[in-house]
Amino acid sequence: MIRRRNVKIIATLGPASSSLEMIRALFDVGADVFRLNMSHLNHENLKKVHGLIRTVEKEVDRPISILADMQGPKLRVGEIEGGEVELETGQKFRLDLDKAKGTAARAPLPHPEIFAAVKKGQSLLLDDGKIRLRVTDCGKDFAETEVMVGGTLSNRKGVNVPEAVLPLAALTEKDRRDLDAALELGVDWIALSFIQRPEDIAEARKIARGRAAILAKIEKPQALVHLDEIIEMADALMVARGDLGVELPLEQVPGWQKRITRAARRAGKPVVVATQMLESMIASPVPTRAEVSDVATAVFEGADAIMLSAESAAGQYPVEAVRTMNKIAVEVENDLTYPGIIYAQSNQPEATGADAISAAAHMVADTLKAAAIVCWTNSGSTGLRAARERPMVPILALTPVPATARRLALVWGLHCVLTEDAKDLDDMAERACGIAFREGYAQPGQRIVVTAGVPLGTPGATNMLRIAYVGRMGSSAG
C-alpha cells in the first residue's frame, strides 16, 4: 500500500480504537504509527494491543511503528472536601503537605519537590492553567499564594510550575516498569514526557540499550533552554503543545513550534507535531476550518509526523479523524506552493561523506527527474539522511532489519520495505529497480537514484551513489 504523501500520521489507540478491526481500519485510511499512552494502559492491555498491531502488520505486509508514550512525573493536588471548591480571584490560598482534604482556604499538594523549587513571586498553574496562583511565601512544606485567576478546583487536578526547574527525574517508578514492559514486547519508539534537560534522556537511553529509539516530548519551558543538547541526545522530538501551551503564554507556542521543527530538521532528527490538531472531531464528524489550517501548517513546515490524541483514542469518529488528516496532508503536498516552502527551509549538508552523498542524490534525482531515490540502510541512518533533504521524489528505504523498517515508518517521506541485504553492487541496483517497480514507484524506462554504504551492510557508512534504469518487469537496465 502506497501513501500518496510524505508526512506520517500517528494515531493514538484507546477505548474507541483498540480492536483488531479498528486498528486495521485506521491503518487503511492513513495511520502509519500507533501511539500507546501508558497513562491509560496496564501491562496486560499493552501486550494485547501490541499483538493486535503486529497482526495487522502481517496482514498488510508493511512495517508499522509502535510508540509507547511514558506518563512522566504527574503533579496533582490531593483530595478536596466535597469534590470541588471555588477559588475567588484575589483570595489567599495555601498549598501544603498536610494530607487533610482541601477547603476554600487550602489544599494538599503531596509533592515536596515543588516546595523545594518554587520561589516567592513565581506562578503555579492548576487544572491546565485555568487557575493561576502567585506565590507570596513558601517553605519546605508549604506555599502561600494569591489567586490571580480563580475558578473551580476539583480533586486530583494537575499542577504546572512553569518558572522553576523541578528536581524530578523524567522517569518515575511507574515509568520504569512501563518502559521495561514496552521494551520486552519490542516497541519501536519510547516517548519521554516532561523532559527538562538532556540528562533526562540519557537515563532512558541507558535502560533501552538500543532496543527502541527515544523521542523527547518538548512540553516544558526548561526544555527550550536546553533544546540543542536535547536534540543531540534524542532520536526524535515531539512538539507537545498541550502542556507547552499551559506553561508558556499561548501566543508563543506557534513560534516555538516552527523553531523546534526547523532545529530538528537541521539536525536530521524526526519531529512530531501533536495535541489538539483535530480536537473538535472528538465529538464531530468534521473539523473546524482553523483545525484544518493548523494541520496544514505543520505539513507545510515539513514536520515528519502529525499526531491525533483523543480524536482517535476516545472520540466518536476515530476513522474519520485519521481519514481527514490524511486528506489534508495529501492536499497540502499537492499544493503548488508546497515545494517552494519546503525548499526554502533546506539546510546545508553536514561535512561528512554520508551527508554529501544524500545531498547529491537529491540533486541528481531533481536534475534527472528520477522516479525515486532508493536507499539501502541497516541502521536507518541512510534513510534519515535521505529524508532530511526533503526531496520531491519518493524515497524507498530498503532494509533487512525489521526494527529499522519499523522505526523509519515515522520518518518523513520514507516508504520502508523489508528485503534481504544485497549480495554485491549489481544485485543492489537490480533489486532496487525491481522493488521500486513492484511497489509502484517506477516504471520501465525510468531512472532511479540508489544510495548505499560500501562494504554493503556497514551501518552508517553511506558512501555510494548509483543511477539505474528500470528495465522490463522492473529489472535493472544499467
Secondary structure, DSSP 4 states (H G I P E B T S, - for coil): ---S-SSEEEEEESTTT-SHHHHHHHHHHT--EEEEETTS--HHHHHHHHHHHHHHHHHHTS--EEEEE------B---BGGGEEEEPTT-EEEEES--SPB-SSEEE---HHHHHH--TT-EEEETTTTEEEEEEEEETTEEEEEEEE-EEEETT-BEE-TTS-----SS-HHHHHHHHHHHHHT-SEEEESS--SHHHHHHHHHHHTTSSEEEEEE-SHHHHHTHHHHHHH-SEEEEEHHHHHHHS-GGGHHHHHHHHHHHHHHHT--EEEESSTTGGGGT-SS--HHHHHHHHHHHHTT-SEEEESHHHHTSS-HHHHHHHHHHHHHHHHTSTTHHHHHHHT--PPPSSHHHHHHHHHHHHHHHHT-SEEEEE-SSSHHHHHHHHT--SS-EEEEES-HHHHHHHTTSTTEEEEE-PPPSSHHHHHHHHHHHHHHTTS--TT-EEEEEEESSTT-TT-EEEEEEEEB-GGG-B--
